Amino acid sequence: MVATTVVMVLCAAGIAFYVRFMIALGKECKPGASGYWVRLRTGTGDGELMELRTPKPPPTTRAA
């Protein structure tokens, strides 16, 4: 009887923690955040597409 009560309390605590965690996780996610980087990189507001930048090679140094 005592063991059943202990297991029920542990399960209830685990379920409560899981529900609380999922609610907090849902509040932290911004709606419409997917595709943010695509809009940021390609959308300039003028209707023109941005060109991708090519990285510059690192400067070479000579050992003296």
N, C-alpha and C positions, 0 to 999 in steps of 0.2 A: 504494500500500500504506500509506504513512504518512498520507495524507489520509483513507483509510477508517478507520484507527485513531483519528485525531483526531476525526472525526465520531462514531464509536461512543462515545468517552469523553465527548464533549459531550452526547450524547443520554442516556447513562447518568446523568450528573450532573444533567441536567434532570429526568429521571424520579425520581431520588432526592430532589431538592428538592421536587418536586410531592407525592410520597408523604409526606414529612416534614411539609410544610405542611398537608396534609389531616388527618393524624393530630393535629397540634397544634390545628387548628381544631375537630376533633371532641371533643377533651378539654376545650376551653374552653366549649363549648355545654353548658348545663345541661339534663338531660332533664326534660321536662314544663314548660319555661319558657313555652310558648305558652299563652295564656289566663290568665297571671298577673294582668294588670291587670283583667281581667273579674272574677276572683274577688275581687280586692282592693277594687274599687269596689262591687260588688253584694253580696258575701257579708259579712254582719255577724255571723253566728253565731247570730242569733236567728230566722232564717227570714224576716225582714222586708226589704224593699227600701229602699235608700237613695234619697233624692231628690237630683236634680241641683241643684247650686248655681248661681245666676245671678250673674254677675260684677257687682260694684258699679261704678257710673260713677265716673270720676276726679273729684276735687274741682276746682271751678272757682275760679280766682283772679282778682281784679280788679286791673287796672293802675292805679296811683295817679299 
